[in-house]
């Protein structure tokens, strides 16, 4: 979109408080748009999704467009995929509508015709009579316009197949529902979408490509009727194979059945889309198998924690690992820690490369698995970070050492369905795992603040440090009171217990210094 388009979009946005009110009153929000208005709908939803990223109780948002021109380039598509927002957009496109293909062509080559076309479409939609306005373009202009768009879409489709060259200035995102007189097909692979945009237009005509932009009401009515009446397909003409049947039915619904060579090319595209579409689910199933195979590594770490918590040294899980020697047991635990981290790094990388289902991060199985991993293993990562003294060279763990797999797991848990509902039950005993996986990193920071207090001479900075320590003390006390920590936190020789003891000693020392100072003044 141009800057002027973005400016126009900005002026159409509702006031923030109006949108907030609408979101609070709605169980879900569906925003629709047709033609150029469809881009406004898409931009509005993108804006909402960005704004709602930090809000975990917001209703689902869906964008449905009709005959929308392309909105952005491949970078925008990749950004939407990274955020897992592709499933929020459904673009309905008729077989021959020229508008969704328009921006594959250089804009300067179609500016003249586009001006009159937009005017014609606007007048046609605004007209209250059956008399259609006159399109102020010659047949030669229309044919040239159609040919330019068709060749540009073909070049883009061939480029993606490796037989051409060029840059993808505009690129689709989300799901595309292609409508024809025979039915509809849906696909979300961008390369296959571009291929189908070309093949369907290839079987059209210049006049039909203009008229089709105004026929979405007819298509929606027909699709609704077909769905409600469960229209029978040409079952006699398709093979008995379920796979072949599904491809044949999709080909029939696309409206290209029997139109050679378009039909054969469309069938190949549908087969490719099906294969690519199945890959994320297959990858997810394979990951589930891998997850089951790493359960023994996790179980060994659980056993190690239980042994540490019962140990006579009363250091607990975190400190036992942090102060470990060269024993075989600790080496094995460390190796298991690394293997588990490698598995979850693979999960995150696959997710970011869009090799997993779009709702993978919302599935309870993976949310809970990542949560348990984070609560069990992140304390060991923190222990290793401070054991190696990395906080001296890089800075403290929370800002400079935390791995992305933990941050993403944290986000999955906060964004899970029902996360906004407050739990009312109280624990009767301490948690098996401390519910703040970064608790020990906060303890280590507090320990350093205590050392800094002794060295600080500036009164303002000193008070700032003391306030941070008090805040941590209250936070930790609340976790312990609500039993949101594991028993190893309050072990006699744990870093936390020693930190609190150090803080009590410092408080006593500061009070004594204050009293001595007051006596000296008197």
Buried (B, 14 or more C-beta within 10 A) or exposed (E): BEEEBEEBBEEEBEEEEEBBEEBEEEEEBEBBBBBBBBBBBBBBBBBBBEBBEEEBEBBEBBBBBBBBBBBBBBEBBBEBBEEBBBBBBBBBBBBBBBBBBBBBBEEEBBEEBBEBBEEBBEEBEEEEEEEEBEBEBEEEBBBBBBEBBBEBBBBBBBBBEEEEEEEBBBBBBBBBBBBBEBBBBBBBBBBBBBBBBBBBBBBBBBBBBBBBBBBBEEBBEBBEEBEEEEEEBEEEEBEEEEEEBEBBBBBBBBBBBEBEEBBEBBBBBBBBBBEBBEBBEEBBEEBEEEBEEBEEBBEBBEEBBEEBBEBEEBBBBBBBBBBBEEEEEBEBBBEBBBEBBEBBEEBBEBBBEBBBBBEBBBBEEBBEBBBBBBBBBBBBBBBBBBEEEBBEEEEBBEEEBBBEBBEBBBBBBEBBEEEEEEEEEEEEEBBBBBBBBBBBBBBBBBBBBBEBBEEBEEEEEBEEBBEBBEEBBEBBEEBBEEBBBBBBBBBEBBBBBBBBEBBEEBBEEEEEEEEEEEEEEE
